[in-house]
Amino acid sequence: MTTAAHFTAALRDRRPLIGYWSLLDSPVAAERLARLGYDYLAFDAQHGLFGYQGLLNNLIATDTRGSTAVGMVRVEANDPTYIGRALDAGAAAVIVPLVDTARDAADAVAAVRYPPHGRRSYGPMRAQLRIGPDPADTHEQTAVLAMIETADGLANVEEICATPGLDGVYVGPSDLRLAIGGRTSTDPGVADEFERALTRIRKAAEAAGIAAGIHNGDGASAARRLDEGFTFASVAADVVHLQQIAATHLDAARKGGRA
């Protein structure tokens, strides 16, 4: 079984998975991260600093010797072109943002599947070296995840989760907190309502038998969400963690030296 097939089977079986989120276009960093034990590396083409060549290079880097991870891409939009290019480059899964309705979710599924099950154009390019290349094998080895991050997405989450062919949902906590009335993406004033929203999403995914994932700022938060019943969790993100650890070392150096 290929790495992609193993990952997708685990995702569909709702086995716990942990990934790392990347905003920086750094294939060398991706090589190192891929060897640490994460189940996936998620490259953010919506808000991250990736052009297509960067996305391709980082997906290639993820396949380094000793890698435990597959490459996942949050695409720019629910569009067959963006979704198809990410898959052709070798992504084992795509996260599709701003899914508001079951129709949106069905469109995302169709963009991932070849005819007659969908409308993905056949041209796997690099993907054929790792995933597929026959359509039936490709369908077995690739996954599509719908983001729940808007008021409409939350209102329609049960119907979204029931969409045939959808492998899972993924919570965008910053947008979701704003969608339920938060003044900022971390507003503690809506904490209770936010937790109720997460419970609803989790239960909808469980009832539909699909995966439920969530974005987290650190490993402790990811562990908490997995304990609550989410089936996969991302630890985010490289640019933030780089800044945090650099600031920590600077503070230690200043306290211990003469600066």
C-alpha angles and dihedrals in degrees: 000000000000122000090252092050091049092049095047092047090051091047092051091046088055092239114160114270130179125201141178124233122225128198098163124083097231117134091181090058090046090055091055095043092049091061097052098082103264116144094222143005113219116208113202111221092167101058102002129093098258130129117189094268090050091050091050093048093051093048089052090048091052089064091063120139110282094022117152093183139084123212119253126184131206098211125218096248145341091281129129092227095056093040094047094048092051091050093044088054090057108268112157091204140013128212110211116206131219099021105172104166144022087256090058090049091049090051090053092050091049091052090056098046127071121232135313087031096041145342107266110141114236113245108108094171104172094007092070089068091061110012128044119302091191111072094238092053091044091054090051093050104042130069136201123209127189120214117231104203109123136073090249092047091053092046091052099036096118092053091044092053090050092058109126112248096016110132099195151325129251126206119225097200098190095054092038092054090051090046093058092051106278115156090216135015090262100035107155090199091081096041096119094048090046092054091049089053091052091050091051092050093047093049093046091054092046092050090051092046095238133125122274119205137177140193117242136185096220145007096262091057090048091052091051093052092048089051089053092056108272108138100211133022136190124215109215138244148351098203092048094046092047090055092045097051093042090053090049092053092045091052092049092049093050093048092048099041140042099270 
